[in-house]
Amino acid sequence: MAEQASALGHSDRAADAALVKLTEREGQGTEAEIEMLMDDAAECELALFIQREACGMSNGRDVIKQYYVPGKDFAPAGRPASW
């Protein structure tokens, strides 16, 4: 259980950091740089979502709201984008 909690915390911090980087560079970076940061943030969001589900937290709506990555449609595997 401690390992799961640690991994969840790591995923949460990674998602936070990726969104901070994206926010800091918006309007300043090149299109390619912004796209790379958006991809990284979306990957971190997905990793956090998966880790939460592994810990038994199946409702991910709060993750999607808190870690929304602009320009990326995020839908967990097997669920519609409108979910």
mmCIF file of the N, C-alpha and C atoms, coordinates in Angstrom:
data_MODEL
# 
_entry.id   MODEL 
# 
loop_
_atom_site.group_PDB 
_atom_site.id 
_atom_site.type_symbol 
_atom_site.label_atom_id 
_atom_site.label_alt_id 
_atom_site.label_comp_id 
_atom_site.label_asym_id 
_atom_site.label_entity_id 
_atom_site.label_seq_id 
_atom_site.pdbx_PDB_ins_code 
_atom_site.Cartn_x 
_atom_site.Cartn_y 
_atom_site.Cartn_z 
_atom_site.occupancy 
_atom_site.B_iso_or_equiv 
_atom_site.pdbx_formal_charge 
_atom_site.auth_seq_id 
_atom_site.auth_comp_id 
_atom_site.auth_asym_id 
_atom_site.auth_atom_id 
_atom_site.pdbx_PDB_model_num 
ATOM 1   N N  . MET A 1 1  ? 0.817   -1.196 0.000   1.00 0.00 ? 1  MET A N  1 
ATOM 2   C CA . MET A 1 1  ? 0.000   0.000  0.000   1.00 0.00 ? 1  MET A CA 1 
ATOM 3   C C  . MET A 1 1  ? 0.863   1.265  0.000   1.00 0.00 ? 1  MET A C  1 
ATOM 4   N N  . ALA A 1 2  ? 1.961   1.243  0.753   1.00 0.00 ? 2  ALA A N  1 
ATOM 5   C CA . ALA A 1 2  ? 2.843   2.409  0.809   1.00 0.00 ? 2  ALA A CA 1 
ATOM 6   C C  . ALA A 1 2  ? 3.463   2.696  -0.554  1.00 0.00 ? 2  ALA A C  1 
ATOM 7   N N  . GLU A 1 3  ? 3.785   1.634  -1.289  1.00 0.00 ? 3  GLU A N  1 
ATOM 8   C CA . GLU A 1 3  ? 4.354   1.819  -2.628  1.00 0.00 ? 3  GLU A CA 1 
ATOM 9   C C  . GLU A 1 3  ? 3.343   2.459  -3.566  1.00 0.00 ? 3  GLU A C  1 
ATOM 10  N N  . GLN A 1 4  ? 2.085   2.043  -3.467  1.00 0.00 ? 4  GLN A N  1 
ATOM 11  C CA . GLN A 1 4  ? 1.041   2.636  -4.309  1.00 0.00 ? 4  GLN A CA 1 
ATOM 12  C C  . GLN A 1 4  ? 0.861   4.115  -3.977  1.00 0.00 ? 4  GLN A C  1 
ATOM 13  N N  . ALA A 1 5  ? 0.856   4.435  -2.693  1.00 0.00 ? 5  ALA A N  1 
ATOM 14  C CA . ALA A 1 5  ? 0.700   5.827  -2.280  1.00 0.00 ? 5  ALA A CA 1 
ATOM 15  C C  . ALA A 1 5  ? 1.874   6.668  -2.768  1.00 0.00 ? 5  ALA A C  1 
ATOM 16  N N  . SER A 1 6  ? 3.059   6.111  -2.688  1.00 0.00 ? 6  SER A N  1 
ATOM 17  C CA . SER A 1 6  ? 4.250   6.822  -3.162  1.00 0.00 ? 6  SER A CA 1 
ATOM 18  C C  . SER A 1 6  ? 4.177   7.064  -4.667  1.00 0.00 ? 6  SER A C  1 
ATOM 19  N N  . ALA A 1 7  ? 3.785   6.043  -5.408  1.00 0.00 ? 7  ALA A N  1 
ATOM 20  C CA . ALA A 1 7  ? 3.659   6.170  -6.862  1.00 0.00 ? 7  ALA A CA 1 
ATOM 21  C C  . ALA A 1 7  ? 2.577   7.178  -7.233  1.00 0.00 ? 7  ALA A C  1 
ATOM 22  N N  . LEU A 1 8  ? 1.492   7.183  -6.481  1.00 0.00 ? 8  LEU A N  1 
ATOM 23  C CA . LEU A 1 8  ? 0.416   8.143  -6.723  1.00 0.00 ? 8  LEU A CA 1 
ATOM 24  C C  . LEU A 1 8  ? 0.917   9.564  -6.485  1.00 0.00 ? 8  LEU A C  1 
ATOM 25  N N  . GLY A 1 9  ? 1.655   9.762  -5.408  1.00 0.00 ? 9  GLY A N  1 
ATOM 26  C CA . GLY A 1 9  ? 2.213   11.085 -5.126  1.00 0.00 ? 9  GLY A CA 1 
ATOM 27  C C  . GLY A 1 9  ? 3.179   11.526 -6.206  1.00 0.00 ? 9  GLY A C  1 
ATOM 28  N N  . HIS A 1 10 ? 4.001   10.601 -6.682  1.00 0.00 ? 10 HIS A N  1 
ATOM 29  C CA . HIS A 1 10 ? 4.938   10.918 -7.753  1.00 0.00 ? 10 HIS A CA 1 
ATOM 30  C C  . HIS A 1 10 ? 4.186   11.328 -9.023  1.00 0.00 ? 10 HIS A C  1 
ATOM 31  N N  . SER A 1 11 ? 3.151   10.589 -9.368  1.00 0.00 ? 11 SER A N  1 
ATOM 32  C CA . SER A 1 11 ? 2.357   10.904 -10.561 1.00 0.00 ? 11 SER A CA 1 
ATOM 33  C C  . SER A 1 11 ? 1.691   12.266 -10.430 1.00 0.00 ? 11 SER A C  1 
ATOM 34  N N  . ASP A 1 12 ? 1.208   12.570 -9.236  1.00 0.00 ? 12 ASP A N  1 
ATOM 35  C CA . ASP A 1 12 ? 0.564   13.857 -8.988  1.00 0.00 ? 12 ASP A CA 1 
ATOM 36  C C  . ASP A 1 12 ? 1.566   15.005 -9.153  1.00 0.00 ? 12 ASP A C  1 
ATOM 37  N N  . ARG A 1 13 ? 2.746   14.857 -8.574  1.00 0.00 ? 13 ARG A N  1 
ATOM 38  C CA . ARG A 1 13 ? 3.776   15.900 -8.683  1.00 0.00 ? 13 ARG A CA 1 
ATOM 39  C C  . ARG A 1 13 ? 4.246   16.071 -10.130 1.00 0.00 ? 13 ARG A C  1 
ATOM 40  N N  . ALA A 1 14 ? 4.359   14.960 -10.859 1.00 0.00 ? 14 ALA A N  1 
ATOM 41  C CA . ALA A 1 14 ? 4.779   15.027 -12.260 1.00 0.00 ? 14 ALA A CA 1 
ATOM 42  C C  . ALA A 1 14 ? 3.744   15.774 -13.104 1.00 0.00 ? 14 ALA A C  1 
ATOM 43  N N  . ALA A 1 15 ? 2.464   15.508 -12.859 1.00 0.00 ? 15 ALA A N  1 
ATOM 44  C CA . ALA A 1 15 ? 1.393   16.202 -13.593 1.00 0.00 ? 15 ALA A CA 1 
ATOM 45  C C  . ALA A 1 15 ? 1.413   17.694 -13.263 1.00 0.00 ? 15 ALA A C  1 
ATOM 46  N N  . ASP A 1 16 ? 1.581   18.024 -11.992 1.00 0.00 ? 16 ASP A N  1 
ATOM 47  C CA . ASP A 1 16 ? 1.677   19.431 -11.592 1.00 0.00 ? 16 ASP A CA 1 
ATOM 48  C C  . ASP A 1 16 ? 2.834   20.122 -12.303 1.00 0.00 ? 16 ASP A C  1 
ATOM 49  N N  . ALA A 1 17 ? 4.003   19.491 -12.270 1.00 0.00 ? 17 ALA A N  1 
ATOM 50  C CA . ALA A 1 17 ? 5.197   20.088 -12.873 1.00 0.00 ? 17 ALA A CA 1 
ATOM 51  C C  . ALA A 1 17 ? 5.035   20.267 -14.385 1.00 0.00 ? 17 ALA A C  1 
ATOM 52  N N  . ALA A 1 18 ? 4.449   19.295 -15.049 1.00 0.00 ? 18 ALA A N  1 
ATOM 53  C CA . ALA A 1 18 ? 4.257   19.389 -16.499 1.00 0.00 ? 18 ALA A CA 1 
ATOM 54  C C  . ALA A 1 18 ? 3.316   20.534 -16.853 1.00 0.00 ? 18 ALA A C  1 
ATOM 55  N N  . LEU A 1 19 ? 2.275   20.717 -16.064 1.00 0.00 ? 19 LEU A N  1 
ATOM 56  C CA . LEU A 1 19 ? 1.345   21.825 -16.333 1.00 0.00 ? 19 LEU A CA 1 
ATOM 57  C C  . LEU A 1 19 ? 1.978   23.176 -16.037 1.00 0.00 ? 19 LEU A C  1 
ATOM 58  N N  . VAL A 1 20 ? 2.814   23.250 -15.020 1.00 0.00 ? 20 VAL A N  1 
ATOM 59  C CA . VAL A 1 20 ? 3.522   24.505 -14.718 1.00 0.00 ? 20 VAL A CA 1 
ATOM 60  C C  . VAL A 1 20 ? 4.437   24.868 -15.885 1.00 0.00 ? 20 VAL A C  1 
ATOM 61  N N  . LYS A 1 21 ? 5.202   23.888 -16.385 1.00 0.00 ? 21 LYS A N  1 
ATOM 62  C CA . LYS A 1 21 ? 6.080   24.140 -17.534 1.00 0.00 ? 21 LYS A CA 1 
ATOM 63  C C  . LYS A 1 21 ? 5.284   24.629 -18.738 1.00 0.00 ? 21 LYS A C  1 
ATOM 64  N N  . LEU A 1 22 ? 4.168   23.978 -18.998 1.00 0.00 ? 22 LEU A N  1 
ATOM 65  C CA . LEU A 1 22 ? 3.329   24.368 -20.132 1.00 0.00 ? 22 LEU A CA 1 
ATOM 66  C C  . LEU A 1 22 ? 2.802   25.787 -19.952 1.00 0.00 ? 22 LEU A C  1 
ATOM 67  N N  . THR A 1 23 ? 2.306   26.082 -18.774 1.00 0.00 ? 23 THR A N  1 
ATOM 68  C CA . THR A 1 23 ? 1.745   27.409 -18.489 1.00 0.00 ? 23 THR A CA 1 
ATOM 69  C C  . THR A 1 23 ? 2.814   28.490 -18.621 1.00 0.00 ? 23 THR A C  1 
ATOM 70  N N  . GLU A 1 24 ? 4.010   28.208 -18.135 1.00 0.00 ? 24 GLU A N  1 
ATOM 71  C CA . GLU A 1 24 ? 5.093   29.189 -18.191 1.00 0.00 ? 24 GLU A CA 1 
ATOM 72  C C  . GLU A 1 24 ? 5.522   29.504 -19.616 1.00 0.00 ? 24 GLU A C  1 
ATOM 73  N N  . ARG A 1 25 ? 5.434   28.549 -20.521 1.00 0.00 ? 25 ARG A N  1 
ATOM 74  C CA . ARG A 1 25 ? 5.911   28.743 -21.892 1.00 0.00 ? 25 ARG A CA 1 
ATOM 75  C C  . ARG A 1 25 ? 4.826   29.181 -22.862 1.00 0.00 ? 25 ARG A C  1 
ATOM 76  N N  . GLU A 1 26 ? 3.572   29.096 -22.482 1.00 0.00 ? 26 GLU A N  1 
ATOM 77  C CA . GLU A 1 26 ? 2.487   29.487 -23.394 1.00 0.00 ? 26 GLU A CA 1 
ATOM 78  C C  . GLU A 1 26 ? 2.672   30.947 -23.814 1.00 0.00 ? 26 GLU A C  1 
ATOM 79  N N  . GLY A 1 27 ? 2.564   31.162 -25.102 1.00 0.00 ? 27 GLY A N  1 
ATOM 80  C CA . GLY A 1 27 ? 2.705   32.499 -25.645 1.00 0.00 ? 27 GLY A CA 1 
ATOM 81  C C  . GLY A 1 27 ? 4.150   32.920 -25.837 1.00 0.00 ? 27 GLY A C  1 
ATOM 82  N N  . GLN A 1 28 ? 5.089   32.095 -25.393 1.00 0.00 ? 28 GLN A N  1 
ATOM 83  C CA . GLN A 1 28 ? 6.501   32.454 -25.508 1.00 0.00 ? 28 GLN A CA 1 
ATOM 84  C C  . GLN A 1 28 ? 7.291   31.436 -26.334 1.00 0.00 ? 28 GLN A C  1 
ATOM 85  N N  . GLY A 1 29 ? 6.905   30.190 -26.271 1.00 0.00 ? 29 GLY A N  1 
ATOM 86  C CA . GLY A 1 29 ? 7.652   29.138 -26.952 1.00 0.00 ? 29 GLY A CA 1 
ATOM 87  C C  . GLY A 1 29 ? 7.232   28.981 -28.397 1.00 0.00 ? 29 GLY A C  1 
ATOM 88  N N  . THR A 1 30 ? 8.026   28.212 -29.109 1.00 0.00 ? 30 THR A N  1 
ATOM 89  C CA . THR A 1 30 ? 7.676   27.908 -30.492 1.00 0.00 ? 30 THR A CA 1 
ATOM 90  C C  . THR A 1 30 ? 6.492   26.943 -30.494 1.00 0.00 ? 30 THR A C  1 
ATOM 91  N N  . GLU A 1 31 ? 5.872   26.813 -31.643 1.00 0.00 ? 31 GLU A N  1 
ATOM 92  C CA . GLU A 1 31 ? 4.734   25.902 -31.765 1.00 0.00 ? 31 GLU A CA 1 
ATOM 93  C C  . GLU A 1 31 ? 5.150   24.466 -31.436 1.00 0.00 ? 31 GLU A C  1 
ATOM 94  N N  . ALA A 1 32 ? 6.323   24.078 -31.914 1.00 0.00 ? 32 ALA A N  1 
ATOM 95  C CA . ALA A 1 32 ? 6.823   22.723 -31.652 1.00 0.00 ? 32 ALA A CA 1 
ATOM 96  C C  . ALA A 1 32 ? 7.093   22.519 -30.158 1.00 0.00 ? 32 ALA A C  1 
ATOM 97  N N  . GLU A 1 33 ? 7.646   23.525 -29.513 1.00 0.00 ? 33 GLU A N  1 
ATOM 98  C CA . GLU A 1 33 ? 7.929   23.421 -28.073 1.00 0.00 ? 33 GLU A CA 1 
ATOM 99  C C  . GLU A 1 33 ? 6.635   23.293 -27.272 1.00 0.00 ? 33 GLU A C  1 
ATOM 100 N N  . ILE A 1 34 ? 5.659   24.104 -27.614 1.00 0.00 ? 34 ILE A N  1 
ATOM 101 C CA . ILE A 1 34 ? 4.378   24.057 -26.910 1.00 0.00 ? 34 ILE A CA 1 
ATOM 102 C C  . ILE A 1 34 ? 3.708   22.707 -27.126 1.00 0.00 ? 34 ILE A C  1 
ATOM 103 N N  . GLU A 1 35 ? 3.759   22.206 -28.349 1.00 0.00 ? 35 GLU A N  1 
ATOM 104 C CA . GLU A 1 35 ? 3.163   20.894 -28.646 1.00 0.00 ? 35 GLU A CA 1 
ATOM 105 C C  . GLU A 1 35 ? 3.843   19.799 -27.831 1.00 0.00 ? 35 GLU A C  1 
ATOM 106 N N  . MET A 1 36 ? 5.175   19.868 -27.711 1.00 0.00 ? 36 MET A N  1 
ATOM 107 C CA . MET A 1 36 ? 5.912   18.880 -26.922 1.00 0.00 ? 36 MET A CA 1 
ATOM 108 C C  . MET A 1 36 ? 5.506   18.967 -25.441 1.00 0.00 ? 36 MET A C  1 
ATOM 109 N N  . LEU A 1 37 ? 5.380   20.178 -24.919 1.00 0.00 ? 37 LEU A N  1 
ATOM 110 C CA . LEU A 1 37 ? 4.972   20.348 -23.527 1.00 0.00 ? 37 LEU A CA 1 
ATOM 111 C C  . LEU A 1 37 ? 3.538   19.879 -23.301 1.00 0.00 ? 37 LEU A C  1 
ATOM 112 N N  . MET A 1 38 ? 2.675   20.103 -24.298 1.00 0.00 ? 38 MET A N  1 
ATOM 113 C CA . MET A 1 38 ? 1.295   19.628 -24.196 1.00 0.00 ? 38 MET A CA 1 
ATOM 114 C C  . MET A 1 38 ? 1.260   18.108 -24.179 1.00 0.00 ? 38 MET A C  1 
ATOM 115 N N  . ASP A 1 39 ? 2.060   17.485 -25.031 1.00 0.00 ? 39 ASP A N  1 
ATOM 116 C CA . ASP A 1 39 ? 2.127   16.027 -25.057 1.00 0.00 ? 39 ASP A CA 1 
ATOM 117 C C  . ASP A 1 39 ? 2.633   15.477 -23.728 1.00 0.00 ? 39 ASP A C  1 
ATOM 118 N N  . ASP A 1 40 ? 3.658   16.108 -23.172 1.00 0.00 ? 40 ASP A N  1 
ATOM 119 C CA . ASP A 1 40 ? 4.212   15.674 -21.897 1.00 0.00 ? 40 ASP A CA 1 
ATOM 120 C C  . ASP A 1 40 ? 3.167   15.803 -20.787 1.00 0.00 ? 40 ASP A C  1 
ATOM 121 N N  . ALA A 1 41 ? 2.460   16.927 -20.760 1.00 0.00 ? 41 ALA A N  1 
ATOM 122 C CA . ALA A 1 41 ? 1.429   17.131 -19.742 1.00 0.00 ? 41 ALA A CA 1 
ATOM 123 C C  . ALA A 1 41 ? 0.304   16.109 -19.888 1.00 0.00 ? 41 ALA A C  1 
ATOM 124 N N  . ALA A 1 42 ? -0.080  15.824 -21.124 1.00 0.00 ? 42 ALA A N  1 
ATOM 125 C CA . ALA A 1 42 ? -1.142  14.831 -21.352 1.00 0.00 ? 42 ALA A CA 1 
ATOM 126 C C  . ALA A 1 42 ? -0.695  13.441 -20.906 1.00 0.00 ? 42 ALA A C  1 
ATOM 127 N N  . GLU A 1 43 ? 0.572   13.088 -21.158 1.00 0.00 ? 43 GLU A N  1 
ATOM 128 C CA . GLU A 1 43 ? 1.094   11.798 -20.708 1.00 0.00 ? 43 GLU A CA 1 
ATOM 129 C C  . GLU A 1 43 ? 1.102   11.707 -19.186 1.00 0.00 ? 43 GLU A C  1 
ATOM 130 N N  . CYS A 1 44 ? 1.497   12.800 -18.527 1.00 0.00 ? 44 CYS A N  1 
ATOM 131 C CA . CYS A 1 44 ? 1.511   12.819 -17.060 1.00 0.00 ? 44 CYS A CA 1 
ATOM 132 C C  . CYS A 1 44 ? 0.099   12.694 -16.501 1.00 0.00 ? 44 CYS A C  1 
ATOM 133 N N  . GLU A 1 45 ? -0.853  13.342 -17.164 1.00 0.00 ? 45 GLU A N  1 
ATOM 134 C CA . GLU A 1 45 ? -2.243  13.260 -16.737 1.00 0.00 ? 45 GLU A CA 1 
ATOM 135 C C  . GLU A 1 45 ? -2.736  11.817 -16.859 1.00 0.00 ? 45 GLU A C  1 
ATOM 136 N N  . LEU A 1 46 ? -2.414  11.177 -17.957 1.00 0.00 ? 46 LEU A N  1 
ATOM 137 C CA . LEU A 1 46 ? -2.829  9.785  -18.158 1.00 0.00 ? 46 LEU A CA 1 
ATOM 138 C C  . LEU A 1 46 ? -2.179  8.870  -17.115 1.00 0.00 ? 46 LEU A C  1 
ATOM 139 N N  . ALA A 1 47 ? -0.888  9.080  -16.849 1.00 0.00 ? 47 ALA A N  1 
ATOM 140 C CA . ALA A 1 47 ? -0.190  8.262  -15.837 1.00 0.00 ? 47 ALA A CA 1 
ATOM 141 C C  . ALA A 1 47 ? -0.834  8.435  -14.465 1.00 0.00 ? 47 ALA A C  1 
ATOM 142 N N  . LEU A 1 48 ? -1.212  9.665  -14.132 1.00 0.00 ? 48 LEU A N  1 
ATOM 143 C CA . LEU A 1 48 ? -1.872  9.920  -12.852 1.00 0.00 ? 48 LEU A CA 1 
ATOM 144 C C  . LEU A 1 48 ? -3.220  9.214  -12.812 1.00 0.00 ? 48 LEU A C  1 
ATOM 145 N N  . PHE A 1 49 ? -3.950  9.295  -13.897 1.00 0.00 ? 49 PHE A N  1 
ATOM 146 C CA . PHE A 1 49 ? -5.257  8.656  -13.971 1.00 0.00 ? 49 PHE A CA 1 
ATOM 147 C C  . PHE A 1 49 ? -5.127  7.145  -13.764 1.00 0.00 ? 49 PHE A C  1 
ATOM 148 N N  . ILE A 1 50 ? -4.159  6.541  -14.434 1.00 0.00 ? 50 ILE A N  1 
ATOM 149 C CA . ILE A 1 50 ? -3.939  5.099  -14.314 1.00 0.00 ? 50 ILE A CA 1 
ATOM 150 C C  . ILE A 1 50 ? -3.525  4.734  -12.894 1.00 0.00 ? 50 ILE A C  1 
ATOM 151 N N  . GLN A 1 51 ? -2.636  5.522  -12.299 1.00 0.00 ? 51 GLN A N  1 
ATOM 152 C CA . GLN A 1 51 ? -2.189  5.239  -10.941 1.00 0.00 ? 51 GLN A CA 1 
ATOM 153 C C  . GLN A 1 51 ? -3.340  5.341  -9.949  1.00 0.00 ? 51 GLN A C  1 
ATOM 154 N N  . ARG A 1 52 ? -4.202  6.334  -10.142 1.00 0.00 ? 52 ARG A N  1 
ATOM 155 C CA . ARG A 1 52 ? -5.372  6.468  -9.264  1.00 0.00 ? 52 ARG A CA 1 
ATOM 156 C C  . ARG A 1 52 ? -6.265  5.244  -9.383  1.00 0.00 ? 52 ARG A C  1 
ATOM 157 N N  . GLU A 1 53 ? -6.487  4.775  -10.602 1.00 0.00 ? 53 GLU A N  1 
ATOM 158 C CA . GLU A 1 53 ? -7.319  3.583  -10.782 1.00 0.00 ? 53 GLU A CA 1 
ATOM 159 C C  . GLU A 1 53 ? -6.672  2.363  -10.136 1.00 0.00 ? 53 GLU A C  1 
ATOM 160 N N  . ALA A 1 54 ? -5.344  2.266  -10.203 1.00 0.00 ? 54 ALA A N  1 
ATOM 161 C CA . ALA A 1 54 ? -4.636  1.155  -9.572  1.00 0.00 ? 54 ALA A CA 1 
ATOM 162 C C  . ALA A 1 54 ? -4.804  1.180  -8.054  1.00 0.00 ? 54 ALA A C  1 
ATOM 163 N N  . CYS A 1 55 ? -5.027  2.378  -7.509  1.00 0.00 ? 55 CYS A N  1 
ATOM 164 C CA . CYS A 1 55 ? -5.233  2.529  -6.064  1.00 0.00 ? 55 CYS A CA 1 
ATOM 165 C C  . CYS A 1 55 ? -6.706  2.411  -5.684  1.00 0.00 ? 55 CYS A C  1 
ATOM 166 N N  . GLY A 1 56 ? -7.564  2.122  -6.664  1.00 0.00 ? 56 GLY A N  1 
ATOM 167 C CA . GLY A 1 56 ? -8.979  1.927  -6.380  1.00 0.00 ? 56 GLY A CA 1 
ATOM 168 C C  . GLY A 1 56 ? -9.831  3.180  -6.501  1.00 0.00 ? 56 GLY A C  1 
ATOM 169 N N  . MET A 1 57 ? -9.257  4.258  -6.995  1.00 0.00 ? 57 MET A N  1 
ATOM 170 C CA . MET A 1 57 ? -10.005 5.509  -7.180  1.00 0.00 ? 57 MET A CA 1 
ATOM 171 C C  . MET A 1 57 ? -10.495 5.556  -8.617  1.00 0.00 ? 57 MET A C  1 
ATOM 172 N N  . SER A 1 58 ? -11.701 5.055  -8.839  1.00 0.00 ? 58 SER A N  1 
ATOM 173 C CA . SER A 1 58 ? -12.176 4.888  -10.210 1.00 0.00 ? 58 SER A CA 1 
ATOM 174 C C  . SER A 1 58 ? -12.802 6.140  -10.812 1.00 0.00 ? 58 SER A C  1 
ATOM 175 N N  . ASN A 1 59 ? -13.192 7.106  -10.010 1.00 0.00 ? 59 ASN A N  1 
ATOM 176 C CA . ASN A 1 59 ? -13.778 8.324  -10.553 1.00 0.00 ? 59 ASN A CA 1 
ATOM 177 C C  . ASN A 1 59 ? -12.666 9.318  -10.870 1.00 0.00 ? 59 ASN A C  1 
ATOM 178 N N  . GLY A 1 60 ? -12.406 9.511  -12.150 1.00 0.00 ? 60 GLY A N  1 
ATOM 179 C CA . GLY A 1 60 ? -11.316 10.377 -12.551 1.00 0.00 ? 60 GLY A CA 1 
ATOM 180 C C  . GLY A 1 60 ? -11.730 11.757 -13.005 1.00 0.00 ? 60 GLY A C  1 
ATOM 181 N N  . ARG A 1 61 ? -12.983 12.088 -12.827 1.00 0.00 ? 61 ARG A N  1 
ATOM 182 C CA . ARG A 1 61 ? -13.441 13.409 -13.292 1.00 0.00 ? 61 ARG A CA 1 
ATOM 183 C C  . ARG A 1 61 ? -12.669 14.551 -12.652 1.00 0.00 ? 61 ARG A C  1 
ATOM 184 N N  . ASP A 1 62 ? -12.345 14.412 -11.360 1.00 0.00 ? 62 ASP A N  1 
ATOM 185 C CA . ASP A 1 62 ? -11.605 15.474 -10.690 1.00 0.00 ? 62 ASP A CA 1 
ATOM 186 C C  . ASP A 1 62 ? -10.197 15.624 -11.262 1.00 0.00 ? 62 ASP A C  1 
ATOM 187 N N  . VAL A 1 63 ? -9.584  14.527 -11.680 1.00 0.00 ? 63 VAL A N  1 
ATOM 188 C CA . VAL A 1 63 ? -8.264  14.588 -12.307 1.00 0.00 ? 63 VAL A CA 1 
ATOM 189 C C  . VAL A 1 63 ? -8.354  15.331 -13.624 1.00 0.00 ? 63 VAL A C  1 
ATOM 190 N N  . ILE A 1 64 ? -9.347  15.008 -14.406 1.00 0.00 ? 64 ILE A N  1 
ATOM 191 C CA . ILE A 1 64 ? -9.517  15.655 -15.702 1.00 0.00 ? 64 ILE A CA 1 
ATOM 192 C C  . ILE A 1 64 ? -9.764  17.149 -15.525 1.00 0.00 ? 64 ILE A C  1 
ATOM 193 N N  . LYS A 1 65 ? -10.552 17.531 -14.534 1.00 0.00 ? 65 LYS A N  1 
ATOM 194 C CA . LYS A 1 65 ? -10.807 18.950 -14.283 1.00 0.00 ? 65 LYS A CA 1 
ATOM 195 C C  . LYS A 1 65 ? -9.562  19.670 -13.789 1.00 0.00 ? 65 LYS A C  1 
ATOM 196 N N  . GLN A 1 66 ? -8.838  19.066 -12.849 1.00 0.00 ? 66 GLN A N  1 
ATOM 197 C CA . GLN A 1 66 ? -7.673  19.714 -12.255 1.00 0.00 ? 66 GLN A CA 1 
ATOM 198 C C  . GLN A 1 66 ? -6.491  19.771 -13.211 1.00 0.00 ? 66 GLN A C  1 
ATOM 199 N N  . TYR A 1 67 ? -6.314  18.725 -13.992 1.00 0.00 ? 67 TYR A N  1 
ATOM 200 C CA . TYR A 1 67 ? -5.138  18.630 -14.850 1.00 0.00 ? 67 TYR A CA 1 
ATOM 201 C C  . TYR A 1 67 ? -5.489  18.724 -16.324 1.00 0.00 ? 67 TYR A C  1 
ATOM 202 N N  . TYR A 1 68 ? -6.481  19.507 -16.659 1.00 0.00 ? 68 TYR A N  1 
ATOM 203 C CA . TYR A 1 68 ? -6.884  19.674 -18.053 1.00 0.00 ? 68 TYR A CA 1 
ATOM 204 C C  . TYR A 1 68 ? -5.726  20.238 -18.867 1.00 0.00 ? 68 TYR A C  1 
ATOM 205 N N  . VAL A 1 69 ? -5.405  19.593 -19.964 1.00 0.00 ? 69 VAL A N  1 
ATOM 206 C CA . VAL A 1 69 ? -4.350  20.055 -20.855 1.00 0.00 ? 69 VAL A CA 1 
ATOM 207 C C  . VAL A 1 69 ? -5.023  20.697 -22.066 1.00 0.00 ? 69 VAL A C  1 
ATOM 208 N N  . PRO A 1 70 ? -4.873  22.015 -22.225 1.00 0.00 ? 70 PRO A N  1 
ATOM 209 C CA . PRO A 1 70 ? -5.513  22.702 -23.352 1.00 0.00 ? 70 PRO A CA 1 
ATOM 210 C C  . PRO A 1 70 ? -5.113  22.089 -24.686 1.00 0.00 ? 70 PRO A C  1 
ATOM 211 N N  . GLY A 1 71 ? -6.094  21.905 -25.548 1.00 0.00 ? 71 GLY A N  1 
ATOM 212 C CA . GLY A 1 71 ? -5.820  21.388 -26.879 1.00 0.00 ? 71 GLY A CA 1 
ATOM 213 C C  . GLY A 1 71 ? -5.713  19.874 -26.961 1.00 0.00 ? 71 GLY A C  1 
ATOM 214 N N  . LYS A 1 72 ? -5.849  19.201 -25.845 1.00 0.00 ? 72 LYS A N  1 
ATOM 215 C CA . LYS A 1 72 ? -5.766  17.743 -25.845 1.00 0.00 ? 72 LYS A CA 1 
ATOM 216 C C  . LYS A 1 72 ? -7.082  17.181 -25.335 1.00 0.00 ? 72 LYS A C  1 
ATOM 217 N N  . ASP A 1 73 ? -7.714  16.361 -26.171 1.00 0.00 ? 73 ASP A N  1 
ATOM 218 C CA . ASP A 1 73 ? -8.935  15.689 -25.738 1.00 0.00 ? 73 ASP A CA 1 
ATOM 219 C C  . ASP A 1 73 ? -8.523  14.439 -24.992 1.00 0.00 ? 73 ASP A C  1 
ATOM 220 N N  . PHE A 1 74 ? -8.824  14.398 -23.718 1.00 0.00 ? 74 PHE A N  1 
ATOM 221 C CA . PHE A 1 74 ? -8.423  13.276 -22.883 1.00 0.00 ? 74 PHE A CA 1 
ATOM 222 C C  . PHE A 1 74 ? -9.632  12.429 -22.568 1.00 0.00 ? 74 PHE A C  1 
ATOM 223 N N  . ALA A 1 75 ? -9.529  11.174 -22.911 1.00 0.00 ? 75 ALA A N  1 
ATOM 224 C CA . ALA A 1 75 ? -10.567 10.222 -22.535 1.00 0.00 ? 75 ALA A CA 1 
ATOM 225 C C  . ALA A 1 75 ? -9.868  8.930  -22.152 1.00 0.00 ? 75 ALA A C  1 
ATOM 226 N N  . PRO A 1 76 ? -10.105 8.456  -20.953 1.00 0.00 ? 76 PRO A N  1 
ATOM 227 C CA . PRO A 1 76 ? -9.496  7.191  -20.550 1.00 0.00 ? 76 PRO A CA 1 
ATOM 228 C C  . PRO A 1 76 ? -9.856  6.092  -21.539 1.00 0.00 ? 76 PRO A C  1 
ATOM 229 N N  . ALA A 1 77 ? -8.971  5.156  -21.699 1.00 0.00 ? 77 ALA A N  1 
ATOM 230 C CA . ALA A 1 77 ? -9.182  4.064  -22.651 1.00 0.00 ? 77 ALA A CA 1 
ATOM 231 C C  . ALA A 1 77 ? -10.532 3.404  -22.446 1.00 0.00 ? 77 ALA A C  1 
ATOM 232 N N  . GLY A 1 78 ? -11.267 3.268  -23.515 1.00 0.00 ? 78 GLY A N  1 
ATOM 233 C CA . GLY A 1 78 ? -12.553 2.589  -23.458 1.00 0.00 ? 78 GLY A CA 1 
ATOM 234 C C  . GLY A 1 78 ? -13.700 3.479  -23.034 1.00 0.00 ? 78 GLY A C  1 
ATOM 235 N N  . ARG A 1 79 ? -13.427 4.748  -22.786 1.00 0.00 ? 79 ARG A N  1 
ATOM 236 C CA . ARG A 1 79 ? -14.510 5.653  -22.364 1.00 0.00 ? 79 ARG A CA 1 
ATOM 237 C C  . ARG A 1 79 ? -14.645 6.771  -23.397 1.00 0.00 ? 79 ARG A C  1 
ATOM 238 N N  . PRO A 1 80 ? -15.855 7.229  -23.625 1.00 0.00 ? 80 PRO A N  1 
ATOM 239 C CA . PRO A 1 80 ? -16.061 8.284  -24.607 1.00 0.00 ? 80 PRO A CA 1 
ATOM 240 C C  . PRO A 1 80 ? -15.431 9.607  -24.156 1.00 0.00 ? 80 PRO A C  1 
ATOM 241 N N  . ALA A 1 81 ? -15.029 10.449 -25.102 1.00 0.00 ? 81 ALA A N  1 
ATOM 242 C CA . ALA A 1 81 ? -14.411 11.734 -24.789 1.00 0.00 ? 81 ALA A CA 1 
ATOM 243 C C  . ALA A 1 81 ? -15.333 12.626 -23.966 1.00 0.00 ? 81 ALA A C  1 
ATOM 244 N N  . SER A 1 82 ? -16.643 12.430 -24.075 1.00 0.00 ? 82 SER A N  1 
ATOM 245 C CA . SER A 1 82 ? -17.594 13.247 -23.326 1.00 0.00 ? 82 SER A CA 1 
ATOM 246 C C  . SER A 1 82 ? -17.705 12.833 -21.878 1.00 0.00 ? 82 SER A C  1 
ATOM 247 N N  . TRP A 1 83 ? -17.031 11.753 -21.490 1.00 0.00 ? 83 TRP A N  1 
ATOM 248 C CA . TRP A 1 83 ? -17.093 11.224 -20.139 1.00 0.00 ? 83 TRP A CA 1 
ATOM 249 C C  . TRP A 1 83 ? -16.531 12.181 -19.205 1.00 0.00 ? 83 TRP A C  1 
# 
